[in-house]
Amino acid sequence: MHVKIKGDFVPQYQSALAAGCDLYASVERDIVIGAHNFGLIPTGIRVEIPEGYEAQVRPRSGLAKTHGIGVLNAPGTIDADYRGEIKVILFNHSDKPFKIKKRDRIAQLVFSKVEKAEFVRVKRLRRTKRNSGGLGHTGV
């Protein structure tokens, strides 16, 4: 799959079998995300995702483990028809402010095929053993 890209930093895969490629901060000056707060971080890139695919913005495990930093709407979906700059909403789950500098790796991008659902209106749905049980119905 080829993805056309325009902008500052080309996302990079950090290993041969990595599913996600790193997104980089494209900021003029350092941004500080306060404790238990969030910030919108620009990446400086725009992409042309092929039809039938989406890109998902996901947290970086190292940032989560070391600093408590995650992606607020994870996974964030980028549709194939979006051509604006990719920006990442980072959340600081920690009790300490977190500083983001230019070219810091802030999130990762994973590409997935998309299946479109064809909805069929019916009067009843087939019953299952679970039926409407949800939100912890199997216990902890």
C-alpha positions as CSV (number, residue, x, y, z in Angstrom):
1,M,0.0,0.0,0.0
2,H,1.3,3.4,-0.9
3,V,0.3,6.5,1.2
4,K,1.1,9.9,-0.2
5,I,2.4,12.3,2.3
6,K,3.1,16.0,2.5
7,G,4.8,17.8,5.4
8,D,7.6,18.0,7.9
9,F,8.4,14.5,9.2
10,V,7.7,11.2,7.4
11,P,6.4,8.7,10.0
12,Q,8.9,5.9,10.7
13,Y,8.6,2.2,11.5
14,Q,11.1,1.4,14.3
15,S,11.4,-2.3,13.5
16,A,10.9,-4.6,10.5
17,L,7.7,-6.1,11.9
18,A,6.2,-3.0,13.6
19,A,2.5,-2.5,13.0
20,G,2.6,1.2,13.8
21,C,4.8,4.0,12.5
22,D,5.8,6.9,14.8
23,L,4.2,10.3,14.5
24,Y,6.4,13.3,15.4
25,A,5.6,16.6,17.1
26,S,5.9,19.5,14.7
27,V,5.9,22.4,17.1
28,E,7.5,25.9,16.9
29,R,8.3,25.9,20.7
30,D,7.9,23.4,23.5
31,I,4.4,22.5,24.6
32,V,3.7,21.6,28.2
33,I,0.7,19.4,29.0
34,G,-0.3,19.9,32.6
35,A,-1.0,17.1,35.0
36,H,-4.4,15.5,34.3
37,N,-4.8,17.7,31.2
38,F,-4.7,17.4,27.5
39,G,-3.2,19.2,24.5
40,L,-3.6,19.2,20.7
41,I,-0.2,18.4,19.2
42,P,0.4,19.1,15.4
43,T,2.4,16.6,13.4
44,G,3.0,18.9,10.4
45,I,1.8,16.2,8.0
46,R,-1.1,15.5,5.7
47,V,-1.7,12.2,4.0
48,E,-3.7,10.7,1.2
49,I,-4.9,7.3,2.5
50,P,-6.1,4.9,-0.2
51,E,-9.8,4.2,-0.5
52,G,-10.8,1.2,1.5
53,Y,-8.4,2.0,4.3
54,E,-8.2,4.1,7.5
55,A,-5.4,5.2,9.7
56,Q,-5.7,4.9,13.5
57,V,-3.7,7.1,15.9
58,R,-2.7,5.2,18.9
59,P,-0.6,5.8,22.0
60,R,3.1,4.9,22.3
61,S,3.6,2.3,25.0
62,G,6.8,3.9,26.1
63,L,5.2,7.3,26.8
64,A,2.3,5.6,28.6
65,K,4.6,3.4,30.8
66,T,7.2,6.1,31.6
67,H,5.2,9.3,31.7
68,G,1.5,8.4,31.8
69,I,0.9,10.0,28.4
70,G,-1.9,8.6,26.2
71,V,-4.0,9.5,23.2
72,L,-7.3,10.9,24.5
73,N,-9.6,9.5,21.8
74,A,-7.6,6.3,21.2
75,P,-7.8,5.0,18.6
76,G,-8.4,8.2,16.7
77,T,-9.6,7.4,13.2
78,I,-8.4,9.3,10.1
79,D,-10.7,8.6,7.2
80,A,-9.4,8.1,3.6
81,D,-11.1,11.4,2.5
82,Y,-9.5,13.6,5.1
83,R,-6.7,15.8,3.8
84,G,-6.0,18.1,6.8
85,E,-3.1,18.1,9.1
86,I,-2.9,15.1,11.4
87,K,-3.1,16.4,15.0
88,V,-2.9,14.2,18.1
89,I,-4.9,14.8,21.3
90,L,-2.5,13.7,24.1
91,F,-3.6,13.3,27.6
92,N,-1.4,13.5,30.7
93,H,-2.6,10.9,33.2
94,S,0.2,11.7,35.6
95,D,0.6,14.2,38.4
96,K,3.5,16.0,36.7
97,P,3.6,18.3,33.7
98,F,4.9,16.8,30.5
99,K,7.0,18.7,27.9
100,I,6.8,18.0,24.2
101,K,9.6,19.3,22.0
102,K,9.9,19.5,18.2
103,R,10.5,16.0,16.6
104,D,9.5,14.1,19.8
105,R,7.7,10.8,18.9
106,I,4.2,11.4,20.3
107,A,2.0,8.6,18.9
108,Q,1.8,5.9,16.3
109,L,-0.2,5.4,13.1
110,V,-1.6,2.0,12.1
111,F,-3.4,1.4,8.8
112,S,-6.4,-0.9,8.5
113,K,-8.7,-2.1,5.8
114,V,-12.3,-0.8,6.2
115,E,-15.4,-2.9,5.7
116,K,-18.6,-0.9,5.0
117,A,-21.7,-2.3,6.7
118,E,-24.9,-2.6,4.8
119,F,-27.7,-2.1,7.3
120,V,-30.9,-4.1,7.0
121,R,-33.9,-2.9,9.1
122,V,-35.7,-5.9,10.8
123,K,-38.4,-6.3,13.4
124,R,-36.4,-8.7,15.6
125,L,-32.9,-9.8,16.2
126,R,-31.8,-13.3,16.8
127,R,-31.5,-14.1,20.5
128,T,-28.2,-15.3,22.0
129,K,-27.2,-16.7,25.4
130,R,-25.7,-13.3,26.3
131,N,-28.6,-11.4,24.7
132,S,-28.5,-7.8,26.2
133,G,-26.0,-8.5,29.0
134,G,-23.2,-5.9,28.9
135,L,-20.9,-3.6,30.9
136,G,-19.4,-6.2,33.2
137,H,-22.2,-8.8,33.0
138,T,-19.6,-11.6,33.1
139,G,-18.1,-10.4,36.4
140,V,-14.6,-9.2,37.2
